[in-house]
Amino acid sequence: MGAWARLESAHHNKLGFASPLLYEFASPVNTTTPALPSASGFNDVIVGTNAGYVATPGWDYTTGLGTFDISAINALLQ
């Protein structure tokens, strides 16, 4: 939430809900890996579990798209 608040401030609070914009930077790869970050600035988390789900390469229930670099995503939103 803090990272998105920084991006919202940089864009005069006009971005709205984070998920649709962030998922625009992901592209379908295949049926076993629904989405991989296609934009630079995403850090895919591939180790760990959460309530029975395991982190895997690409999108997963544990970490979603992973984490992102605020500066890189800010540049993509320009």
C-alpha positions in Angstrom: 0.0 0.0 0.0 2.9 2.4 0.7 4.4 1.8 -2.7 1.1 2.4 -4.4 0.6 5.6 -2.3 3.9 6.9 -3.6 2.9 6.2 -7.2 -0.5 7.8 -6.6 1.2 10.9 -5.3 3.5 11.1 -8.2 0.5 10.9 -10.6 -1.7 13.4 -8.7 -4.0 10.6 -7.3 -5.3 9.7 -10.8 -4.2 6.1 -11.1 -7.1 4.4 -9.2 -7.1 0.8 -8.2 -3.6 -0.8 -8.5 -4.4 -4.3 -9.8 -5.6 -3.5 -13.3 -2.7 -1.2 -14.0 -0.1 -3.6 -12.6 -1.6 -6.6 -14.5 -1.4 -4.7 -17.8 2.4 -5.2 -17.4 2.0 -9.0 -17.3 1.4 -11.1 -20.4 0.0 -14.6 -20.7 2.7 -17.2 -21.4 1.0 -20.6 -21.3 -1.6 -22.5 -19.4 0.7 -23.8 -16.7 2.2 -20.3 -16.0 -0.7 -17.9 -16.4 1.3 -14.7 -16.4 4.9 -13.6 -16.2 6.0 -10.0 -15.6 6.8 -8.6 -19.0 7.9 -5.2 -17.7 11.2 -4.6 -16.1 10.9 -3.7 -12.5 9.0 -6.8 -11.3 10.8 -9.2 -9.0 9.3 -12.7 -9.2 9.2 -14.3 -5.7 9.7 -18.1 -6.3 10.5 -19.4 -2.8 8.0 -19.8 0.0 4.5 -21.0 0.9 1.3 -19.4 2.2 -1.7 -21.5 3.5 -0.9 -24.5 1.3 0.1 -22.6 -1.9 3.7 -22.7 -3.1 5.5 -19.8 -4.8 6.5 -20.7 -8.3 8.0 -18.9 -11.3 5.4 -16.4 -12.8 2.1 -15.6 -11.3 1.0 -17.8 -8.4 -1.5 -17.7 -5.5 1.2 -17.1 -2.9 2.8 -13.9 -4.3 0.8 -12.9 -7.4 3.2 -11.1 -9.7 5.8 -10.7 -6.9 7.1 -7.3 -5.9 7.9 -4.3 -8.1 10.4 -1.5 -8.2 8.6 1.8 -7.6 10.8 3.8 -9.8 10.6 1.3 -12.8 6.8 1.1 -12.6 6.5 4.8 -12.2 8.5 5.2 -15.5 6.1 2.7 -17.2 3.1 4.7 -16.0 4.3 7.9 -17.7 
